Amino acid sequence: MNKKDILWGLGIALLLALVLSPFASPWPDGLERVAEDKGFLEKGEVAPALSSPVPDYAWPGVKDEKAATASAGILGTLVVFGAGWGLAGLIKKKD
């Protein structure tokens, strides 16, 4: 796979993050819902080891909720891409 293909894939992923992130469900995921229904949700609420730069997909300082969510989706896509790129660089075979 050449760099042009990788950049196209990144571009498509960023476009999808931009367009689809604002439509993310506001409801809790399955595990959170079960914990809420069974009454033990608060037992899992502890101080995080690391604070999130974008808590609850709401970009700090951005008042428009959809724009904040889209920004968080783009940031997440770039972070995952960067981690994958770095990992691939570490494990690729030397020629």
RODO-2510 file (C-alpha; in nm, 4 decimals, decimal comma):
residues 95
     n   res          X          Y          Z
     1     m     0,0000     0,0000     0,0000
     2     n     0,1455     0,3362    -0,0954
     3     k     0,1201     0,6674     0,0899
     4     k    -0,1360     0,8045    -0,1547
     5     d    -0,3773     0,5218    -0,0660
     6     i    -0,3162     0,5776     0,3049
     7     l    -0,3870     0,9505     0,2725
     8     w    -0,7060     0,8782     0,0770
     9     g    -0,8180     0,6412     0,3524
    10     l    -0,7384     0,8999     0,6193
    11     g    -0,9297     1,1641     0,4252
    12     i    -1,2351     0,9398     0,3944
    13     a    -1,2176     0,8502     0,7657
    14     l    -1,1958     1,2202     0,8576
    15     l    -1,4902     1,3031     0,6318
    16     l    -1,6966     1,0263     0,7918
    17     a    -1,5999     1,1484     1,1392
    18     l    -1,6999     1,5021     1,0461
    19     v    -2,0331     1,4042     0,8923
    20     l    -2,1425     1,1153     1,1147
    21     s    -2,0167     1,2174     1,4612
    22     p    -2,2952     1,4711     1,5206
    23     f    -2,5467     1,1881     1,4817
    24     a    -2,3983     0,9776     1,7651
    25     s    -2,6542     0,8476     2,0096
    26     p    -2,6957     1,0572     2,3255
    27     w    -2,8194     0,7527     2,5189
    28     p    -2,5909     0,5354     2,7331
    29     d    -2,4277     0,2291     2,5798
    30     g    -2,5445    -0,1202     2,6742
    31     l    -2,3078    -0,1759     2,9652
    32     e    -2,3811     0,1653     3,1157
    33     r    -2,7545     0,1067     3,0755
    34     v    -2,7422    -0,2295     3,2537
    35     a    -2,5352    -0,0776     3,5369
    36     e    -2,7917     0,2002     3,5652
    37     d    -3,0870    -0,0420     3,5614
    38     k    -2,9287    -0,2752     3,8174
    39     g    -2,8287     0,0124     4,0459
    40     f    -2,4513    -0,0180     4,0501
    41     l    -2,3535     0,2595     3,8094
    42     e    -2,2184     0,4796     4,0884
    43     k    -1,9760     0,2037     4,2000
    44     g    -1,7851     0,2481     3,8754
    45     e    -1,7655     0,6240     3,9100
    46     v    -1,4139     0,6910     4,0354
    47     a    -1,1653     0,9622     3,9580
    48     p    -1,0000     0,8809     3,6234
    49     a    -0,6281     0,8050     3,6118
    50     l    -0,6005     1,0510     3,3217
    51     s    -0,8403     1,3305     3,2443
    52     s    -0,9944     1,3319     2,9008
    53     p    -0,9056     1,6195     2,6707
    54     v    -1,2573     1,5985     2,5237
    55     p    -1,4920     1,4767     2,8006
    56     d    -1,8238     1,3320     2,6795
    57     y    -1,7297     1,4225     2,3201
    58     a    -1,7862     1,7908     2,3992
    59     w    -1,4975     2,0070     2,2833
    60     p    -1,4277     2,2612     2,5589
    61     g    -1,5182     2,6145     2,4545
    62     v    -1,7332     2,5142     2,1561
    63     k    -2,0939     2,6081     2,2254
    64     d    -2,2499     2,4266     1,9275
    65     e    -2,2943     2,0652     2,0417
    66     k    -2,2839     1,9167     1,6903
    67     a    -1,9660     2,1069     1,6012
    68     a    -1,8058     2,0007     1,9307
    69     t    -1,8945     1,6359     1,8662
    70     a    -1,7643     1,6545     1,5087
    71     s    -1,4393     1,8074     1,6364
    72     a    -1,4040     1,5276     1,8895
    73     g    -1,4640     1,2705     1,6138
    74     i    -1,1952     1,4255     1,3971
    75     l    -0,9494     1,4401     1,6881
    76     g    -1,0204     1,0768     1,7753
    77     t    -0,9708     0,9706     1,4142
    78     l    -0,6355     1,1518     1,3993
    79     v    -0,5201     1,0017     1,7305
    80     v    -0,6087     0,6474     1,6219
    81     f    -0,4461     0,7023     1,2817
    82     g    -0,1304     0,8364     1,4467
    83     a    -0,1148     0,5428     1,6877
    84     g    -0,1612     0,2957     1,4025
    85     w     0,0970     0,4712     1,1866
    86     g     0,3479     0,4710     1,4723
    87     l     0,2845     0,1052     1,5558
    88     a     0,3175     0,0073     1,1903
    89     g     0,6474     0,1960     1,1735
    90     l     0,7757     0,0043     1,4752
    91     i     0,6849    -0,3405     1,3484
    92     k     0,7456    -0,3109     0,9742
    93     k     1,0204    -0,5228     0,8264
    94     k     1,3455    -0,3592     0,7414
    95     d     1,4395    -0,3911     0,3753
***
